[in-house]
Structures are given as C-alpha cells and as structure tokens.
Amino acid sequence: MAYGLHWEWRGFGRLDDRVRGRIARLPPLGARPVSVCDQYIWVPGCSVNVKLRSWRSAAGLKFKRLIEHDGNLQVQLWLERPEEDRAFPIQPPVMLELATILDVELPVDRVIADCAEFIAVLQAAAATVHVIRVEKLRRTFVWGEGANTVLVDLADIHAPIVRRRATSTFCPRGSVRARKRGPGLVRQGHSTDTTALSSSDYLPVCIGSCRAGG
C-alpha cells in the first residue's frame, strides 16, 4: 500500500466462486499473489494499528493511524507514513514512541535487533500486550481509472482464521475532492456481491477468532 492518506473498507467471510471470479477479472496489480505475514501488536483501547510485517524476506515495524471513521459507509480513513515504516534493527527513540502508543513500559535504552527479540520484549512488558499472527495470500486488482482508481485486495487468510477470506478496497486521498469522494468510491469498489461479508478490520476479526479457538 502506498504511503499517505487513504480510505479503506474491509469485509470478512466466504466468497463463492462467482464473486471471486468477478474480482479476479479486474486488471491485476502485480504478476502474482503475495504471501504476507503480519503480527499485530494489540493492547485494548489502542487506536494505532501497530504491526510487524514480513514479506519478500524482509521484516519491519509499521504504525498505521486511524484518522476518521465513516459509520454510515463503514469505511475508514488511515494515514501511513514512510517514516513510520521501519526496518530492523529498531532504535531506542522508536521504542519510546511505541511505549507511548501502547501505554506500557518498554526498554528504551537499547537497540532491538530482530523480530524475535522485539516480540520477547513486548511479551515481557505487560500482560495486556498481545501479539496476533496473521498469514495471508493476497492479490490486488484495480477498479476504475485515474483519480477514481480503487485498489481491491482479495486475501486468503490461513492463520489464525482458518479458511476465511477477506476483501478490501482502498482509495488514495490526494486532494480535498478525493477526500470528499473517497468513501463513496471505496464503497462502490467492492460490488454489491460482497454485502454478505462482515465489515470489519483484521484485529477485531482475529481477536474474535482466537478467543473462539480458531
């Protein structure tokens, strides 16, 4: 996903072959599906999406900030900034910022070398910190043209939600006009065939799945 402000809608559930076929016939973005592993760092009440992302043999820590939620359209405006997408090793100032975001005490006097050390530090920090691993195979398609372009993600989620499928739509927000029209464009981008899906985000769905035993 490109950096900056963008609207998102996500739905979770089972898509029949007809619906999947309609999405798959859209122009693809990229030649092949991408295998992604995200480990969400969750503390109850935290509004910042904090995750470790591993793909293409690289790993990093990413902050994604919720700016606005449109309850009528069930879409969200998110901000992703390049300076908040960090590769390992993680430096002490970033750990200090993370401690503030999560409202927990973390060691801020040393460099964190890799994912394993990072997760160990978090899990030792407080019982309220949870690490939720999500493995998915994602394909991205393009709907619309020019300023009206919407990206449609189709993801098969392998863990922790076994045999679940998700669809997401994104609309970059680059101007006032895009901001005003963005939610509607995103809502149009996932056709009426997806109304049977449950509109949500990864964290609530994953947490619910884990509590239900997978």
C-alpha positions in Angstrom: 0.0 0.0 0.0 1.3 3.4 -0.9 2.0 5.9 1.8 -0.3 8.8 2.6 -4.0 9.1 3.5 -6.4 6.6 2.0 -9.9 5.3 2.7 -10.4 1.6 3.3 -13.3 -0.9 3.6 -12.7 -4.5 4.6 -15.1 -7.4 4.7 -14.6 -10.9 6.1 -16.4 -14.1 5.3 -16.7 -16.7 2.5 -16.8 -15.7 -1.1 -18.4 -18.0 -3.6 -16.7 -18.8 -6.9 -18.9 -16.4 -8.9 -17.9 -13.4 -6.7 -14.2 -14.4 -6.7 -14.3 -14.7 -10.5 -15.7 -11.2 -10.9 -12.9 -9.7 -8.7 -10.3 -11.8 -10.4 -11.3 -10.5 -13.8 -10.3 -7.0 -12.8 -6.8 -5.8 -14.0 -4.2 -7.2 -11.6 -1.7 -5.1 -9.8 1.4 -7.3 -9.9 2.1 -10.5 -11.7 1.4 -13.0 -8.9 -0.1 -13.3 -5.4 2.0 -12.1 -2.5 2.4 -14.2 0.7 2.3 -11.8 3.7 2.8 -12.5 7.4 1.6 -9.7 9.8 2.0 -9.8 13.6 -0.3 -7.3 15.1 0.6 -5.7 18.4 -2.6 -5.3 20.3 -3.4 -3.5 23.6 -7.1 -3.0 24.4 -8.1 0.6 23.7 -5.1 1.4 21.4 -6.3 3.3 18.3 -3.0 2.9 16.4 -2.5 -0.1 14.2 0.9 -1.5 15.1 2.3 -4.5 13.2 5.3 -6.4 12.3 5.3 -7.3 8.6 7.3 -10.0 7.0 7.4 -10.5 3.2 9.9 -10.9 0.5 12.5 -12.0 3.1 12.3 -8.6 4.9 10.8 -7.6 8.2 9.9 -4.3 9.8 7.7 -2.4 12.3 4.9 -0.3 10.9 2.5 2.2 12.5 -0.8 2.9 10.8 -3.0 5.7 12.2 -6.8 5.9 12.1 -7.9 9.5 11.2 -11.6 9.1 10.5 -14.4 6.6 10.6 -17.5 6.9 8.4 -20.1 4.9 10.2 -22.7 5.2 7.5 -20.5 3.8 4.8 -18.4 1.6 7.1 -15.1 2.9 5.7 -12.1 4.3 7.5 -9.5 6.9 6.7 -6.0 5.8 7.5 -2.6 7.5 7.5 0.6 5.6 6.6 3.9 7.5 6.6 7.2 6.2 5.3 9.0 7.4 8.5 6.7 5.1 10.5 7.6 2.1 8.5 10.9 0.9 10.0 13.2 -2.0 9.2 15.1 -3.8 11.9 17.1 -3.1 14.0 14.7 -0.8 15.9 16.3 2.2 17.6 15.6 3.4 21.1 13.5 6.5 20.1 11.1 4.2 18.2 10.7 2.0 21.3 9.9 5.2 23.3 7.2 6.2 20.8 5.8 2.6 20.9 5.7 2.7 24.7 3.6 5.8 24.5 1.3 4.4 21.8 0.7 1.2 23.8 0.8 2.9 27.2 3.2 0.3 28.6 6.8 0.4 29.9 9.3 -0.8 27.4 13.2 -0.8 27.4 14.2 2.4 25.6 17.9 2.2 26.2 18.9 -0.4 23.7 18.6 -1.4 20.1 16.2 -4.3 19.2 17.9 -6.5 16.7 15.1 -8.6 15.1 11.5 -9.7 15.3 12.2 -12.5 17.8 13.8 -10.1 20.3 11.1 -7.5 19.7 8.3 -9.9 20.5 10.1 -11.2 23.5 10.4 -7.7 24.9 6.8 -6.9 24.3 5.5 -10.1 25.9 7.6 -9.4 28.9 6.4 -5.9 29.2 2.8 -6.4 30.3 0.0 -8.9 30.3 -2.1 -6.5 28.3 0.2 -6.8 25.2 -1.0 -9.4 22.7 0.8 -10.5 19.5 -1.6 -11.8 16.9 -0.1 -13.5 13.8 -2.0 -13.3 10.5 -0.8 -15.3 7.5 -2.4 -14.5 4.1 -2.0 -14.9 0.4 -3.0 -11.5 -1.1 -3.8 -10.5 -4.7 -4.5 -6.9 -5.6 -6.7 -5.7 -8.5 -7.5 -2.3 -10.0 -11.0 -0.9 -10.3 -11.7 2.4 -12.1 -9.3 4.8 -13.7 -7.3 8.0 -13.0 -8.5 9.9 -9.9 -11.3 7.4 -9.4 -9.0 4.4 -9.1 -9.7 2.0 -6.3 -7.5 -1.0 -5.3 -9.3 -4.2 -4.5 -7.5 -6.8 -2.3 -8.5 -10.4 -2.3 -6.9 -12.3 0.5 -7.0 -16.0 1.6 -6.2 -16.0 5.3 -4.5 -19.1 6.6 -3.9 -18.1 10.2 -5.4 -17.6 12.7 -8.6 -17.6 10.8 -8.6 -20.9 9.0 -10.4 -20.9 5.6 -11.6 -17.3 6.0 -11.4 -14.9 3.1 -11.2 -11.2 3.1 -11.8 -8.5 0.6 -10.6 -4.9 0.9 -10.8 -1.8 -1.1 -8.6 1.3 -1.0 -8.9 4.8 -2.4 -5.9 7.1 -2.1 -6.7 10.5 -0.8 -4.6 13.1 -2.5 -6.9 16.2 -2.5 -10.0 17.7 -0.9 -12.0 16.3 -3.8 -10.6 12.8 -3.2 -11.3 13.1 0.4 -14.9 14.0 -0.1 -15.5 11.4 -2.8 -13.2 8.8 -1.4 -15.6 6.9 0.9 -18.2 6.6 -1.9 -15.6 5.4 -4.3 -14.3 2.8 -1.9 -17.9 1.7 -1.2 -18.6 1.3 -4.9 -15.3 -0.6 -5.4 -16.4 -3.7 -3.6 -19.6 -4.7 -5.6 -23.0 -5.4 -4.0 -22.0 -9.1 -4.3 -19.9 -8.6 -1.1 -22.8 -7.4 1.1 -22.9 -10.8 2.8 -19.4 -10.2 4.2 -18.9 -8.9 7.7 -17.5 -5.3 7.5 -14.6 -5.1 10.0 -10.8 -4.8 10.3 -8.2 -7.5 10.8 -7.7 -7.0 14.5 -11.3 -7.4 15.7 -11.8 -10.5 13.5 -8.5 -12.1 14.5 -9.1 -11.4 18.2 -12.6 -12.9 17.9 -11.2 -15.9 16.1 -8.5 -16.5 18.7 -11.0 -16.3 21.6 -13.2 -18.8 19.8 -10.3 -21.2 19.4 -9.5 -20.6 15.7 
